[in-house]
């Protein structure tokens, strides 16, 4: 049992939203929309109009609109183009050095930290950004690409804000393949990562299902917000949807890092207590 073995460190899984959580706004606003010669207002208005007129789900609507706009502009929308769009993404302060710092702190306290991205944004764009290699797994909306032309032909995976939570279940069980139905439903005596060792970091109302499922199962949920815009998350904290709210500043020594340090310390202490409970003091 991985969580209780004396020779194995407890695992802490940090689960992240992306848009307005790590990145300062929606990922399409940085590279994709400017490449289309549009304003962000034009693109998102068109996406919303398509969703309203057709009844198409909001996430599928933006995936469709991306393809249609690229066709109209005569731009080849292949994986290379989408990854190129990810190179211009801007992050909140401290994000680019955050992962290594948190990993080091966990290691110092006997806790193995793993980072997971669970986003309704586009996975191919994320794969082009400078922090893509920091995640153990990236879950996001994906396309299928034509084997000959390389261009997008159909959505492969769409993740809306309620569907995010199924990936927490997969992460907990260590079954990462989204198509592995047998593995994720297999009964296991113990989870690879219990929910009590999970931390969710998000920014707003669409994160509520994710925040609640982690918080209600013993983990910690954190709402982040741009400095000076605490009203964006005040209700999440006041309504008990999250454990903590912090400015979206991932820099060393800032409040968000301090909260993570305390949570990691708590995981280490709880693990030590569990091990102590399982030791028979009357045996040599």
Backbone as CSV, one residue per row, in Angstrom:
resi,resn,N_x,N_y,N_z,CA_x,CA_y,CA_z,C_x,C_y,C_z
1,UNK,0.859,-1.184,0.000,0.000,0.000,0.000,0.891,1.228,0.000
2,UNK,0.820,1.976,-1.117,1.805,3.028,-1.335,1.767,4.105,-0.270
3,UNK,0.595,4.503,0.159,0.511,5.582,1.121,1.008,5.205,2.496
4,UNK,1.130,3.875,2.823,1.464,3.462,4.176,2.814,2.764,4.286
5,UNK,3.455,2.501,3.163,4.720,1.786,3.173,5.820,2.692,3.717
6,UNK,6.573,2.158,4.677,7.631,2.947,5.313,8.673,3.430,4.307
7,UNK,8.848,2.696,3.204,9.898,3.014,2.244,9.414,3.925,1.119
8,UNK,8.151,4.314,1.142,7.608,5.138,0.071,7.059,6.440,0.634
9,UNK,7.345,7.521,-0.067,6.876,8.823,0.368,5.401,8.999,0.016
10,UNK,4.660,9.727,0.845,3.295,10.078,0.446,3.342,10.989,-0.771
11,UNK,2.325,10.903,-1.610,2.256,11.719,-2.823,1.219,12.810,-2.633
12,UNK,1.602,14.016,-2.955,0.685,15.158,-2.966,0.436,15.538,-4.417
13,UNK,-0.823,15.514,-4.835,-1.177,15.903,-6.196,-1.748,17.318,-6.184
14,UNK,-1.118,18.213,-6.935,-1.652,19.565,-7.096,-2.321,19.628,-8.465
15,UNK,-3.613,19.927,-8.465,-4.426,19.961,-9.675,-4.708,21.424,-10.026
16,UNK,-4.465,21.789,-11.260,-4.595,23.189,-11.662,-5.614,23.368,-12.781
17,UNK,-6.385,24.438,-12.678,-7.031,25.028,-13.828,-5.923,25.785,-14.582
18,UNK,-6.208,26.284,-15.766,-5.167,26.993,-16.522,-5.512,28.456,-16.771
19,UNK,-6.605,28.695,-17.521,-6.968,30.063,-17.879,-7.330,30.880,-16.643
20,UNK,-6.669,32.006,-16.467,-6.879,32.929,-15.340,-6.508,32.319,-13.990
21,UNK,-5.830,31.176,-14.025,-5.304,30.551,-12.808,-3.781,30.559,-12.860
22,UNK,-3.223,29.958,-13.889,-1.786,30.030,-14.155,-1.497,31.103,-15.199
23,UNK,-2.240,31.026,-16.324,-2.156,32.073,-17.345,-3.034,33.246,-16.917
24,UNK,-2.682,34.441,-17.364,-3.380,35.641,-16.896,-4.764,35.823,-17.508
25,UNK,-5.069,35.097,-18.593,-6.393,35.158,-19.209,-6.578,33.897,-20.051
26,UNK,-7.608,33.846,-20.893,-7.841,32.676,-21.736,-6.679,32.467,-22.698
27,UNK,-6.263,31.219,-22.848,-5.071,30.914,-23.650,-5.202,31.344,-25.106
28,UNK,-6.411,31.320,-25.662,-6.596,31.705,-27.064,-6.290,33.185,-27.291
29,UNK,-6.391,33.988,-26.229,-6.202,35.433,-26.365,-4.766,35.820,-26.691
30,UNK,-3.812,34.933,-26.421,-2.404,35.286,-26.585,-1.897,35.095,-28.012
31,UNK,-2.099,33.910,-28.563,-1.539,33.614,-29.876,-2.565,33.351,-30.952
32,UNK,-3.576,32.562,-30.621,-4.530,32.129,-31.652,-5.359,33.286,-32.202
33,UNK,-6.014,34.025,-31.329,-6.908,35.096,-31.788,-6.158,36.185,-32.552
34,UNK,-4.995,36.662,-32.064,-4.236,37.631,-32.871,-3.842,37.086,-34.243
35,UNK,-3.544,35.776,-34.323,-3.171,35.181,-35.612,-4.346,35.195,-36.589
36,UNK,-5.565,35.257,-36.051,-6.765,35.311,-36.888,-7.109,36.745,-37.305
37,UNK,-6.351,37.706,-36.769,-6.641,39.098,-37.083,-7.921,39.596,-36.435
38,UNK,-8.276,38.992,-35.298,-9.509,39.351,-34.596,-9.169,39.912,-33.220
39,UNK,-10.125,40.589,-32.634,-10.014,40.967,-31.229,-10.596,39.830,-30.400
40,UNK,-10.214,39.780,-29.131,-10.760,38.733,-28.272,-12.265,38.893,-28.115
41,UNK,-12.750,40.140,-28.144,-14.189,40.385,-28.030,-14.930,39.793,-29.226
42,UNK,-14.363,39.959,-30.414,-14.986,39.413,-31.628,-15.052,37.887,-31.577
43,UNK,-13.939,37.275,-31.192,-13.895,35.814,-31.184,-14.869,35.234,-30.172
44,UNK,-14.834,35.716,-28.942,-15.677,35.125,-27.903,-17.151,35.466,-28.107
45,UNK,-17.439,36.616,-28.720,-18.818,36.955,-29.066,-19.347,35.986,-30.116
46,UNK,-18.520,35.677,-31.082,-18.932,34.724,-32.127,-19.152,33.331,-31.539
47,UNK,-18.273,32.937,-30.627,-18.427,31.638,-29.970,-19.734,31.582,-29.190
48,UNK,-20.018,32.641,-28.428,-21.243,32.679,-27.647,-22.485,32.682,-28.512
49,UNK,-22.430,33.412,-29.625,-23.576,33.472,-30.548,-23.842,32.100,-31.159
50,UNK,-22.775,31.404,-31.553,-22.942,30.068,-32.126,-23.575,29.120,-31.109
51,UNK,-23.122,29.194,-29.876,-23.664,28.335,-28.822,-25.144,28.629,-28.592
52,UNK,-25.507,29.913,-28.563,-26.900,30.305,-28.318,-27.813,29.886,-29.463
53,UNK,-27.342,30.057,-30.690,-28.178,29.774,-31.860,-28.351,28.284,-32.117
54,UNK,-27.347,27.498,-31.778,-27.392,26.071,-32.094,-27.694,25.183,-30.889
55,UNK,-27.525,25.742,-29.679,-27.663,24.907,-28.481,-26.436,24.054,-28.239
56,UNK,-25.361,24.338,-28.973,-24.116,23.579,-28.811,-23.465,23.922,-27.477
57,UNK,-22.964,22.929,-26.800,-22.292,23.123,-25.522,-21.157,24.120,-25.691
58,UNK,-20.919,24.932,-24.642,-20.006,26.071,-24.745,-18.592,25.667,-25.146
59,UNK,-18.088,24.579,-24.582,-16.716,24.154,-24.897,-16.626,23.671,-26.341
60,UNK,-17.601,22.878,-26.765,-17.623,22.426,-28.155,-17.777,23.615,-29.104
61,UNK,-18.482,24.647,-28.652,-18.674,25.833,-29.486,-17.362,26.551,-29.758
62,UNK,-16.516,26.671,-28.741,-15.243,27.370,-29.000,-14.322,26.498,-29.851
63,UNK,-14.372,25.170,-29.658,-13.555,24.283,-30.487,-13.973,24.380,-31.957
64,UNK,-15.280,24.452,-32.195,-15.809,24.593,-33.549,-15.430,25.948,-34.137
65,UNK,-15.606,27.006,-33.359,-15.334,28.354,-33.851,-13.866,28.527,-34.223
66,UNK,-12.964,27.932,-33.442,-11.546,27.993,-33.789,-11.295,27.429,-35.181
67,UNK,-11.895,26.278,-35.461,-11.703,25.629,-36.766,-12.293,26.476,-37.884
68,UNK,-13.514,26.973,-37.685,-14.187,27.747,-38.728,-13.449,29.055,-39.032
69,UNK,-13.003,29.745,-38.012,-12.294,31.005,-38.223,-10.980,30.764,-38.973
70,UNK,-10.260,29.708,-38.588,-8.999,29.397,-39.268,-9.235,29.097,-40.747
71,UNK,-10.308,28.380,-41.059,-10.642,28.093,-42.462,-10.912,29.381,-43.218
72,UNK,-11.685,30.275,-42.616,-12.019,31.544,-43.260,-10.780,32.385,-43.530
73,UNK,-9.814,32.322,-42.642,-8.597,33.117,-42.771,-7.531,32.426,-43.622
74,UNK,-7.821,31.193,-44.051,-6.864,30.455,-44.865,-5.638,30.013,-44.100
75,UNK,-5.798,29.785,-42.793,-4.684,29.360,-41.947,-4.778,27.862,-41.674
76,UNK,-3.679,27.164,-41.910,-3.647,25.728,-41.669,-3.599,25.470,-40.166
77,UNK,-4.671,24.935,-39.643,-4.761,24.695,-38.211,-4.337,23.257,-37.920
78,UNK,-3.047,23.076,-37.745,-2.503,21.773,-37.396,-1.885,21.852,-36.003
79,UNK,-1.339,20.745,-35.573,-0.791,20.688,-34.211,0.366,21.668,-34.043
80,UNK,1.199,21.799,-35.047,2.347,22.709,-34.963,1.890,24.150,-34.793
81,UNK,0.836,24.546,-35.517,0.322,25.906,-35.403,-0.225,26.164,-34.004
82,UNK,-0.993,25.216,-33.469,-1.579,25.404,-32.141,-0.494,25.480,-31.069
83,UNK,0.513,24.634,-31.188,1.609,24.690,-30.206,2.370,26.006,-30.308
84,UNK,2.501,26.526,-31.504,3.146,27.830,-31.677,2.350,28.919,-30.957
85,UNK,1.027,28.798,-30.970,0.168,29.763,-30.280,0.412,29.741,-28.775
86,UNK,0.871,28.610,-28.261,1.117,28.502,-26.825,2.380,29.199,-26.364
87,UNK,3.268,29.514,-27.289,4.562,30.103,-26.912,4.435,31.517,-26.366
88,UNK,3.332,32.199,-26.686,3.188,33.599,-26.270,2.339,33.759,-25.009
89,UNK,1.936,32.653,-24.390,1.103,32.742,-23.187,1.871,33.421,-22.063
90,UNK,1.208,34.343,-21.394,1.793,35.047,-20.256,1.200,34.502,-18.964
91,UNK,2.063,34.341,-17.969,1.661,33.736,-16.705,1.707,34.746,-15.564
92,UNK,1.007,34.410,-14.501,1.066,35.239,-13.300,2.481,35.192,-12.720
93,UNK,2.839,36.178,-11.905,4.197,36.224,-11.342,4.574,34.926,-10.626
94,UNK,5.786,34.450,-10.891,6.330,33.300,-10.187,5.965,31.940,-10.728
95,UNK,5.049,31.877,-11.713,4.577,30.573,-12.204,5.714,29.737,-12.783
96,UNK,6.601,30.357,-13.555,7.620,29.568,-14.255,8.619,28.892,-13.314
97,UNK,8.783,29.420,-12.110,9.709,28.802,-11.145,8.976,28.070,-10.025
98,UNK,7.673,28.161,-10.012,6.837,27.598,-8.955,7.011,26.094,-8.782
99,UNK,6.956,25.369,-9.871,6.891,23.910,-9.813,8.150,23.316,-9.175
100,UNK,9.295,23.793,-9.583,10.549,23.287,-9.013,10.670,23.653,-7.534
101,UNK,10.230,24.855,-7.176,10.296,25.261,-5.764,9.401,24.396,-4.886
102,UNK,8.188,24.123,-5.360,7.261,23.304,-4.579,7.748,21.857,-4.513
103,UNK,8.297,21.373,-5.606,8.858,20.016,-5.598,9.974,19.902,-4.565
104,UNK,10.842,20.899,-4.541,11.965,20.898,-3.588,11.459,20.938,-2.151
105,UNK,10.443,21.753,-1.891,9.907,21.850,-0.534,9.281,20.521,-0.110
106,UNK,8.558,19.895,-1.019,7.987,18.594,-0.700,9.067,17.573,-0.393
107,UNK,10.109,17.574,-1.213,11.207,16.627,-1.013,11.859,16.825,0.358
108,UNK,12.021,18.064,0.761,12.620,18.362,2.068,11.779,17.837,3.227
109,UNK,10.466,17.681,2.983,9.560,17.226,4.038,9.073,15.795,3.824
110,UNK,9.754,15.074,2.942,9.416,13.672,2.730,8.134,13.448,1.959
111,UNK,7.734,14.427,1.153,6.506,14.330,0.362,6.854,14.466,-1.118
112,UNK,6.349,13.555,-1.919,6.547,13.619,-3.367,5.407,14.429,-3.978
113,UNK,5.730,15.519,-4.649,4.720,16.395,-5.233,4.598,16.118,-6.729
114,UNK,3.359,15.969,-7.193,3.082,15.797,-8.612,2.093,16.878,-9.051
115,UNK,2.287,17.389,-10.262,1.457,18.471,-10.783,0.621,17.965,-11.959
116,UNK,-0.663,18.287,-11.944,-1.590,17.855,-12.986,-2.386,19.051,-13.486
117,UNK,-2.523,19.161,-14.795,-3.354,20.203,-15.370,-4.664,19.591,-15.837
118,UNK,-5.779,20.157,-15.379,-7.104,19.706,-15.802,-7.857,20.948,-16.274
119,UNK,-7.933,21.125,-17.582,-8.386,22.391,-18.152,-9.442,22.182,-19.224
120,UNK,-10.320,23.170,-19.356,-11.270,23.187,-20.470,-10.666,23.865,-21.695
121,UNK,-9.423,24.302,-21.556,-8.715,24.901,-22.679,-8.178,23.838,-23.621
122,UNK,-7.453,24.274,-24.634,-6.958,23.378,-25.672,-5.596,22.787,-25.309
123,UNK,-5.532,21.474,-25.282,-4.308,20.794,-24.866,-3.143,21.091,-25.806
124,UNK,-3.411,21.138,-27.105,-2.324,21.377,-28.059,-1.676,22.750,-27.849
125,UNK,-2.475,23.752,-27.493,-1.911,25.072,-27.203,-1.067,25.002,-25.937
126,UNK,-1.575,24.342,-24.914,-0.828,24.205,-23.656,0.514,23.524,-23.894
127,UNK,0.530,22.523,-24.771,1.765,21.779,-25.033,2.872,22.664,-25.600
128,UNK,2.507,23.815,-26.132,3.511,24.726,-26.677,4.018,25.760,-25.689
129,UNK,3.419,25.819,-24.494,3.812,26.861,-23.539,5.034,26.422,-22.738
130,UNK,5.648,27.366,-22.041,6.936,27.106,-21.402,6.862,26.258,-20.137
131,UNK,5.660,25.994,-19.611,5.559,25.171,-18.402,4.972,23.788,-18.687
132,UNK,4.776,23.439,-19.955,4.110,22.181,-20.300,4.806,20.966,-19.703
133,UNK,6.138,21.008,-19.632,6.878,19.844,-19.154,6.876,19.713,-17.632
134,UNK,6.216,20.613,-16.944,6.166,20.559,-15.481,5.043,19.653,-14.970
135,UNK,4.134,19.249,-15.852,2.981,18.461,-15.437,3.198,16.974,-15.683
136,UNK,2.770,16.175,-14.730,2.815,14.725,-14.918,1.809,14.308,-15.981
137,UNK,0.637,14.956,-15.965,-0.377,14.724,-16.987,-1.039,16.054,-17.331
138,UNK,-1.376,16.214,-18.602,-2.156,17.367,-19.052,-3.472,16.848,-19.603
139,UNK,-4.571,17.242,-18.978,-5.896,16.929,-19.491,-6.514,18.222,-20.005
140,UNK,-6.911,18.208,-21.256,-7.534,19.377,-21.856,-8.289,18.961,-23.098
141,UNK,-8.992,19.898,-23.723,-9.715,19.603,-24.952,-8.705,19.338,-26.078
142,UNK,-8.985,18.303,-26.862,-8.053,17.906,-27.917,-8.772,17.751,-29.246
143,UNK,-7.996,17.833,-30.310,-8.500,17.588,-31.664,-7.913,16.292,-32.228
144,UNK,-8.612,15.737,-33.214,-8.056,14.693,-34.077,-7.512,15.398,-35.321
145,UNK,-6.342,14.974,-35.776,-5.705,15.607,-36.919,-5.622,14.635,-38.087
146,UNK,-5.871,15.134,-39.279,-5.795,14.312,-40.486,-4.389,13.740,-40.648
147,UNK,-4.296,12.457,-40.934,-2.995,11.797,-41.012,-2.164,12.262,-42.203
148,UNK,-2.816,12.786,-43.227,-2.090,13.242,-44.419,-1.786,14.735,-44.347
149,UNK,-2.830,15.539,-44.190,-2.642,16.995,-44.195,-2.190,17.545,-42.848
150,UNK,-2.482,16.814,-41.790,-2.145,17.278,-40.451,-3.145,18.255,-39.859
151,UNK,-4.183,18.617,-40.619,-5.147,19.608,-40.158,-6.215,18.985,-39.261
152,UNK,-6.818,19.841,-38.446,-7.887,19.411,-37.546,-9.065,18.871,-38.351
153,UNK,-9.621,17.737,-37.893,-10.816,17.211,-38.555,-11.995,17.024,-37.599
154,UNK,-11.721,16.918,-36.289,-12.824,16.653,-35.355,-12.307,16.789,-33.921
155,UNK,-13.172,17.195,-32.994,-12.747,17.191,-31.582,-12.526,15.760,-31.090
156,UNK,-11.435,15.555,-30.423,-11.112,14.252,-29.852,-11.618,14.136,-28.419
157,UNK,-11.501,15.237,-27.699,-11.891,15.253,-26.287,-12.330,16.663,-25.927
158,UNK,-13.482,16.774,-25.279,-13.971,18.066,-24.792,-14.241,17.933,-23.298
159,UNK,-13.681,18.843,-22.521,-13.812,18.792,-21.066,-14.473,20.079,-20.586
160,UNK,-15.715,19.972,-20.105,-16.331,21.163,-19.526,-16.109,21.165,-18.016
161,UNK,-16.654,22.167,-17.336,-16.290,22.363,-15.930,-16.799,21.257,-15.013
162,UNK,-17.875,20.555,-15.391,-18.323,19.437,-14.555,-17.563,18.152,-14.878
163,UNK,-17.133,18.018,-16.127,-16.413,16.804,-16.524,-14.999,16.745,-15.976
164,UNK,-14.476,17.878,-15.526,-13.128,17.890,-14.964,-12.970,16.868,-13.838
165,UNK,-14.030,16.701,-13.048,-13.906,15.904,-11.830,-13.612,14.436,-12.096
166,UNK,-13.988,13.915,-13.269,-13.686,12.500,-13.557,-12.182,12.261,-13.627
167,UNK,-11.451,13.314,-14.017,-10.004,13.155,-14.119,-9.348,13.154,-12.736
168,UNK,-9.984,13.759,-11.760,-9.496,13.661,-10.384,-9.567,12.207,-9.928
169,UNK,-10.649,11.540,-10.302,-10.838,10.131,-9.961,-9.746,9.290,-10.612
170,UNK,-9.435,9.575,-11.864,-8.372,8.843,-12.570,-7.008,9.094,-11.916
171,UNK,-6.756,10.350,-11.574,-5.488,10.696,-10.930,-5.367,9.989,-9.591
172,UNK,-6.442,9.972,-8.835,-6.441,9.309,-7.534,-6.100,7.829,-7.661
173,UNK,-6.635,7.180,-8.688,-6.410,5.749,-8.873,-5.147,5.430,-9.667
174,UNK,-4.549,6.460,-10.288,-3.359,6.226,-11.104,-3.674,5.632,-12.457
175,UNK,-4.888,5.870,-12.955,-5.316,5.380,-14.270,-5.470,6.606,-15.171
176,UNK,-4.429,6.939,-15.915,-4.365,8.233,-16.588,-4.997,8.257,-17.981
177,UNK,-5.076,7.110,-18.634,-5.607,7.046,-19.990,-7.115,7.297,-19.961
178,UNK,-7.562,8.352,-20.634,-8.981,8.723,-20.622,-9.868,7.688,-21.293
179,UNK,-9.278,6.771,-22.067,-10.070,5.730,-22.730,-10.089,4.421,-21.946
180,UNK,-9.379,4.366,-20.834,-9.282,3.129,-20.043,-10.452,3.034,-19.061
181,UNK,-11.588,2.556,-19.555,-12.775,2.431,-18.706,-12.644,1.279,-17.721
182,UNK,-12.007,0.194,-18.157,-11.860,-0.968,-17.269,-10.973,-0.623,-16.082
183,UNK,-9.857,0.029,-16.351,-8.915,0.345,-15.281,-9.483,1.295,-14.256
184,UNK,-10.212,2.301,-14.725,-10.725,3.299,-13.786,-11.864,2.746,-12.938
185,UNK,-12.526,1.696,-13.442,-13.627,1.089,-12.683,-13.198,-0.128,-11.867
186,UNK,-11.946,-0.508,-11.991,-11.441,-1.657,-11.233,-11.370,-1.323,-9.745
187,UNK,-11.846,-2.231,-8.928,-11.814,-2.012,-7.483,-10.391,-2.219,-6.976
188,UNK,-9.909,-1.220,-6.242,-8.556,-1.298,-5.699,-8.610,-1.102,-4.190
189,UNK,-7.769,-1.826,-3.453,-7.821,-1.723,-1.989,-7.426,-0.343,-1.466
190,UNK,-6.595,0.370,-2.222,-6.174,1.691,-1.774,-5.815,2.550,-2.973
191,UNK,-6.143,3.815,-2.880,-5.852,4.748,-3.965,-4.369,5.107,-3.993
192,UNK,-3.852,5.322,-5.214,-2.467,5.779,-5.321,-2.295,7.127,-4.632
193,UNK,-3.264,8.012,-4.835,-3.252,9.319,-4.176,-4.636,9.547,-3.571
194,UNK,-4.773,9.499,-2.255,-6.081,9.772,-1.653,-6.473,11.229,-1.853
195,UNK,-7.766,11.492,-1.867,-8.232,12.869,-2.033,-7.691,13.789,-0.944
196,UNK,-7.425,13.235,0.216,-6.884,14.043,1.315,-5.495,14.591,0.997
197,UNK,-4.839,14.028,-0.009,-3.513,14.497,-0.430,-3.579,15.317,-1.714
198,UNK,-4.783,15.789,-2.062,-4.969,16.579,-3.273,-5.189,18.044,-2.945
199,UNK,-4.687,18.896,-3.827,-4.895,20.343,-3.741,-5.414,20.796,-5.093
200,UNK,-6.511,21.552,-5.095,-7.026,22.104,-6.351,-6.873,23.615,-6.337
201,UNK,-6.343,24.166,-7.427,-6.172,25.610,-7.556,-6.938,26.088,-8.785
202,UNK,-7.918,26.966,-8.564,-8.737,27.505,-9.648,-9.062,28.957,-9.388
203,UNK,-9.850,29.548,-10.297,-10.041,30.997,-10.213,-11.476,31.481,-10.171
204,UNK,-12.466,30.619,-10.406,-13.799,31.205,-10.499,-14.943,30.222,-10.443
205,UNK,-16.113,30.679,-10.887,-17.353,29.931,-10.742,-17.322,28.594,-11.483
206,UNK,-16.636,28.543,-12.625,-16.599,27.288,-13.375,-15.732,26.233,-12.698
207,UNK,-15.016,26.629,-11.655,-14.194,25.672,-10.906,-14.929,25.082,-9.705
208,UNK,-16.153,25.529,-9.461,-16.852,25.122,-8.240,-16.980,23.604,-8.091
209,UNK,-17.409,22.841,-9.113,-17.494,21.390,-8.920,-16.157,20.766,-8.523
210,UNK,-15.074,21.255,-9.133,-13.741,20.734,-8.823,-13.329,21.094,-7.401
211,UNK,-13.588,22.339,-7.039,-13.246,22.788,-5.691,-13.994,21.984,-4.632
212,UNK,-15.277,21.774,-4.862,-16.109,21.098,-3.869,-15.712,19.633,-3.702
213,UNK,-15.483,18.932,-4.829,-15.192,17.499,-4.718,-13.877,17.255,-3.985
214,UNK,-12.899,18.137,-4.183,-11.627,17.996,-3.466,-11.814,18.359,-1.998
215,UNK,-12.429,19.491,-1.730,-12.615,19.962,-0.354,-13.465,18.998,0.470
216,UNK,-14.558,18.520,-0.111,-15.470,17.652,0.637,-14.918,16.254,0.886
217,UNK,-13.857,15.904,0.172,-13.236,14.591,0.370,-11.908,14.682,1.117
218,UNK,-11.718,15.800,1.825,-10.555,15.905,2.703,-9.355,16.599,2.135
219,UNK,-9.411,16.996,0.844,-8.315,17.739,0.248,-8.472,19.229,0.487
220,UNK,-7.654,20.026,-0.185,-7.690,21.472,-0.014,-7.935,22.157,-1.360
221,UNK,-8.856,23.112,-1.365,-9.142,23.885,-2.566,-8.775,25.345,-2.334
222,UNK,-8.148,25.932,-3.344,-7.663,27.310,-3.247,-8.188,28.111,-4.432
223,UNK,-8.794,29.260,-4.147,-9.216,30.185,-5.195,-8.170,31.282,-5.318
224,UNK,-7.702,31.516,-6.540,-6.713,32.568,-6.767,-7.340,33.693,-7.585
225,UNK,-6.801,34.896,-7.412,-7.354,36.063,-8.100,-6.247,37.082,-8.350
226,UNK,-6.390,37.881,-9.417,-5.401,38.935,-9.669,-5.403,39.944,-8.532
227,UNK,-4.249,40.466,-8.216,-4.135,41.433,-7.126,-5.104,42.591,-7.332
228,UNK,-5.882,42.872,-6.294,-6.858,43.954,-6.361,-8.233,43.535,-6.825
229,UNK,-8.377,42.268,-7.241,-9.666,41.766,-7.744,-10.218,40.642,-6.872
230,UNK,-10.111,40.823,-5.559,-10.561,39.773,-4.646,-12.064,39.518,-4.733
231,UNK,-12.835,40.477,-5.270,-14.278,40.277,-5.414,-14.600,39.092,-6.313
232,UNK,-13.659,38.737,-7.192,-13.887,37.621,-8.116,-14.066,36.299,-7.387
233,UNK,-13.471,36.169,-6.206,-13.520,34.879,-5.505,-14.109,34.986,-4.105
234,UNK,-14.526,36.180,-3.712,-15.017,36.374,-2.342,-16.166,35.424,-2.017
235,UNK,-17.105,35.268,-2.943,-18.259,34.407,-2.674,-17.867,32.945,-2.556
236,UNK,-16.822,32.539,-3.281,-16.369,31.150,-3.194,-15.897,30.832,-1.785
237,UNK,-15.183,31.765,-1.183,-14.697,31.574,0.181,-15.832,31.696,1.192
238,UNK,-16.650,32.723,1.030,-17.740,32.955,1.973,-18.777,31.845,1.956
239,UNK,-18.985,31.218,0.798,-19.960,30.137,0.681,-19.373,28.768,1.010
240,UNK,-18.116,28.741,1.436,-17.495,27.484,1.836,-17.114,26.569,0.693
241,UNK,-16.938,27.144,-0.511,-16.552,26.309,-1.667,-15.055,25.991,-1.652
242,UNK,-14.273,26.857,-1.005,-12.819,26.665,-0.967,-12.310,26.777,0.464
243,UNK,-11.128,26.237,0.679,-10.480,26.362,1.992,-9.756,27.692,2.147
244,UNK,-9.160,28.170,1.030,-8.335,29.372,1.083,-8.533,30.199,-0.185
245,UNK,-8.270,31.496,-0.076,-8.208,32.358,-1.258,-6.912,33.166,-1.182
246,UNK,-6.228,33.276,-2.312,-4.921,33.935,-2.350,-4.775,34.740,-3.634
247,UNK,-3.972,35.791,-3.567,-3.594,36.515,-4.776,-2.837,35.553,-5.696
248,UNK,-3.093,35.666,-6.998,-2.435,34.795,-7.981,-0.996,35.237,-8.210
249,UNK,-0.222,35.155,-7.158,1.206,35.452,-7.224,1.941,34.223,-6.703
250,UNK,2.594,33.518,-7.620,3.255,32.256,-7.308,4.717,32.451,-6.916
251,UNK,5.111,33.691,-6.676,6.501,34.006,-6.352,6.898,33.470,-4.983
252,UNK,8.204,33.286,-4.803,8.734,32.805,-3.528,8.371,33.758,-2.405
253,UNK,7.911,33.194,-1.297,7.606,33.977,-0.111,6.233,34.616,-0.081
254,UNK,5.471,34.503,-1.165,4.139,35.094,-1.205,3.127,34.172,-0.518
255,UNK,1.923,34.704,-0.306,0.911,34.001,0.486,0.569,32.628,-0.087
256,UNK,0.457,32.523,-1.406,0.090,31.245,-2.017,1.132,30.172,-1.713
257,UNK,2.393,30.516,-1.820,3.448,29.560,-1.509,3.412,29.175,-0.031
258,UNK,3.152,30.149,0.844,3.083,29.860,2.271,1.967,28.866,2.586
259,UNK,0.815,29.032,1.931,-0.300,28.103,2.134,0.074,26.703,1.663
260,UNK,0.708,26.613,0.489,1.124,25.297,-0.021,2.114,24.638,0.919
261,UNK,3.035,25.414,1.470,4.007,24.860,2.416,3.298,24.254,3.624
262,UNK,2.302,24.949,4.132,1.565,24.451,5.303,0.799,23.169,4.967
263,UNK,0.203,23.128,3.783,-0.540,21.926,3.383,0.408,20.739,3.247
264,UNK,1.555,20.957,2.635,2.538,19.885,2.478,3.042,19.413,3.838
265,UNK,3.268,20.351,4.746,3.655,19.958,6.112,2.574,19.095,6.741
266,UNK,1.311,19.481,6.536,0.195,18.716,7.085,0.133,17.303,6.528
267,UNK,0.387,17.149,5.240,0.406,15.817,4.624,1.512,14.968,5.234
268,UNK,2.682,15.579,5.429,3.806,14.855,6.030,3.477,14.419,7.464
269,UNK,2.871,15.319,8.233,2.510,14.993,9.623,1.452,13.895,9.663
270,UNK,0.439,14.008,8.831,-0.616,12.993,8.803,-0.064,11.631,8.429
271,UNK,0.880,11.608,7.507,1.478,10.341,7.109,2.254,9.728,8.267
272,UNK,2.980,10.553,9.011,3.726,10.058,10.169,2.779,9.496,11.228
273,UNK,1.649,10.161,11.421,0.671,9.689,12.396,0.042,8.362,11.964
274,UNK,-0.239,8.224,10.659,-0.792,6.963,10.152,0.187,5.809,10.376
275,UNK,1.457,6.078,10.106,2.478,5.043,10.314,2.572,4.674,11.792
276,UNK,2.467,5.672,12.652,2.543,5.415,14.094,1.360,4.570,14.565
277,UNK,0.184,4.815,14.002,-1.000,4.041,14.361,-0.838,2.565,14.024
278,UNK,-0.102,2.303,12.953,0.061,0.925,12.481,1.232,0.195,13.122
279,UNK,1.920,0.849,14.031,3.032,0.211,14.726,2.550,-0.356,16.063
280,UNK,2.803,-1.615,16.266,2.437,-2.262,17.534,3.538,-1.980,18.564
281,UNK,3.259,-1.185,19.577,4.305,-0.810,20.539,4.739,-1.960,21.438
282,UNK,4.020,-3.095,21.363,4.318,-4.213,22.247,5.156,-5.295,21.564
283,UNK,5.519,-5.011,20.290,6.386,-5.945,19.576,7.801,-5.404,19.548
284,UNK,8.775,-6.291,19.628,10.187,-5.874,19.574,10.538,-5.502,18.145
